[in-house]
Amino acid sequence: MSSPAIADAIAPFRNEQSSDFSHPETRAAFAAALAHVRAEELGRLYSLRIGGRDVIHPETFESTNPAAPSEVVGRHVIATPEDVDAAVRAAHAAFASWSVTTAEQRADFLRRAAGRLRESRHDFSALMVLEVGKAWDEADGETAEAIDLMEWYARQMLELAAPRELTPLPGEDTEFFYVPLGAGAVISPWNFPLALATGMMTAAVVAGNTVVLKPASASPTIAA
């Protein structure tokens, strides 16, 4: 269970600021991120990730830039029904250990993930520009939202983990608290490929559940 003192020790939630593209240095930094992603990331082969290991098959499909269809953003391994079964089994197996971690551990996991996304913010936004055709400011806003979701859910979990007393009645001592339920699946849409996948997945994970993520086929690279 969480201690209120731990929740209070974390800085109050503040929305991640959007980048100001009226500044030349911001535009230059984003252009550099686009160039970096094009040079270092585009066209890579992305494996399935099941139970902590990479799974590769000969059958793949390509995710392309909608503004330049000849530009391959990523090549992705096609999952088989057996892969889906294996992913579900792996999620159930991981639940046994993940569900008994403390709220503090899970919240810290999310906040560290938010920090890593913050460090590579322009790279993730640039990848969205290339994979789903978002404008620079829209992609930047979505990345900021994904950071916000992880920071917010982390704080909420610390508050919700502590048992709370229900309406007292004579002769009864009742309280409610949240418990992990098991493994789940997230099938995220393409139009907000980072924020929606992040929100649906991390809300379950920070509550002690495990997740199998299946991103939209039109935007799998940003989730990889």
N, C-alpha and C positions, 0 to 999 in steps of 0.2 A: 504494500500500500504506500501511497505517497504522503509525504509530510508537507503541510502548508508552508513550512519554512523554506523548503526546497523550491516550491513554486514561486514564492515571494523573492527568492534570490535571483531569479532570472529576470532580465530587463523586461519591462512591459512591452507588449507587442506593438510594433510600428510597421506600417506598410512599407514594402520595398519601394524606393523611389524609382520612377521611370527615368530613363536616360533622356537628356535634353538635346535633341538633334539640331537645335538652333546654334549650338556651339560647334565650330569647325573641328575642334579636337575630338569631340564625340563622334562626328561623322567619319573622321579619319580612323579612329579606333575601330569603328564598326566595319569600315571598308577593309581594314587590315584583317579583321576576323573572317570576313568573307573570303579573302585571298588565302588565308591559312587553312580554312575548312576545305576550300577547293583543292589546295595543293596536298593536304595531308590526310583528308578523310574521305573524299568522294570516291565512289566506285569500290569501296572495300567489301569484302565478304563478311557477313554477319551470321554467326552460328546461332543455333538455339542454345539457351542456357537452362539446363535442367539439373536440379540437385547439386549445383555448384560446379558442374562440368559443361564443357562445350560439346554440342552434338552437331555433326556436319553430315549432310547427304548430298548426292550429286544434283538433286532437283532443287533449283533456286528460281526466284523471280526478282525482277529489277524494280526499284523505286526510282522514278525519274523526275526531273525538274519540270513542273507543269508549264513554265514559261520557256523552256528550252528542252523539249522531250528527248533530244539526243544526249543530254547530259545525265548520266547515271549517278544518282545520289548514293545508292547502296544496293548491294546484291544480298538477298536474304534466303536462308535455307527454308524450304517448305516443310512444315511439320507433318508427320504421319499420324494416323489415329493412335499408333503405339506410343509416339512421342507425347501425345496429349495424356494418355493414361499414365505414362511415366512421370509427367509433370505434376499430375494430381497426386500420385503416390508420394512424390518427393515433398510436396506441400504438406500433406498429412503427416509425413514423418518429421518434418521440421517443426511442425506445430507443437510436438511434445516438449521440445526444449525452449522454443521461442515464447510459448504461452506462460512459462513460469519465470521469465525475466521480469524485472521490476519496471514500474512505470517510468522511473528515472532513467533506466537503461534504454528503454525504447524511445523516450523523448530525446535523450542525448543522441541516439542514432539518427533521428530525424533532423535535429539541429546541425549535426555534422554534415549530413547530406545536403541540407540547405546551404551550408557554408561552401561546400565544394561546387554546387551549382552557381553560387554567387561569384566564385573565383573565375569560372569559365562562362560567365553570363553571355558575353557577346558571341562566343563560339556556338552555344546552344541556339541563340537567336538567329545567327547566320545560317545554321543548318535548317531552321524552320523556313527562312526566306527561300532557300533552295529547294526544299522538299515539298512544301505546300503553297509556295507563292505568296507568303505574307509580306506586307510592307514592313520596312525596318522598324517603325515605331510600334506596329501591332505585334511583331515577333518579340520585341523587347518587353512590351507590356505583359505578354503571356509568360515570359520567363520570370518576370517579377512576381506574377501571380503564383507561379509554381513555388517560388521561394516562400511567399507569404503563407501558402497552404501548409507547408511543412513546419514553419515557425509557429503558426497558429495552432495546428493540431498537437504539436509537442506541448505547448502550454496548456491546452485544454485537457490533455490526458493527465497531466500532473494534478489538475484541479478535480477531475472526475474520478481519479483512482481512490481517493479517500472515501470510506463509507459515509453515507449521509443518513441522518435520522429521518424516518417518516413521521407522519402525524402520530403523536403519542396517544395511546389508549390505555385505560386502566388494566393492569396485569399483563401488558404486552411491551416487549422491547424489540422494536422493528427498525431495520435500516436497509438501504439498498446500496449496491455497489456494482461496478461493471466487471464482467468476466469475459475472457476470450471464448469464442464459440467454435473455431475450427479453421479449415482451409476454404478459401473462396476463389472466385474468378472475376477478373476485370477485363471487359472487352471495350476498349476505349475508342472514341470516334476520331475522325481525321481532322476536323476543323479546328480543334484546340488540342493538338496531339501531345503537347507537354503538360499543360495545366490540368486537363481533365484526367489524363492517365495518372499524373502525380497525386491529384486530390483523391481519386477513388482508391488508389492503391495504398497510399500512406495513411489514410484514415483507418483502414482495416489493420495495417501493420502495427501502428502505434498502439492500437487497442489489444495487441497480443495475438492477432490472427496471422495466418500466412496467405499468400496470394499467388495465383497463376495469372500472369499478364499476357493478354493477346491484343497487341495494338492493331489499329486499322491497317489494312493492306495498302492503303494509299499513303500512309505516313509511318512506316515501321522504323525508319532509321533513327528518328528522334528518340524513340523509346529503347533503342538498342544500347 
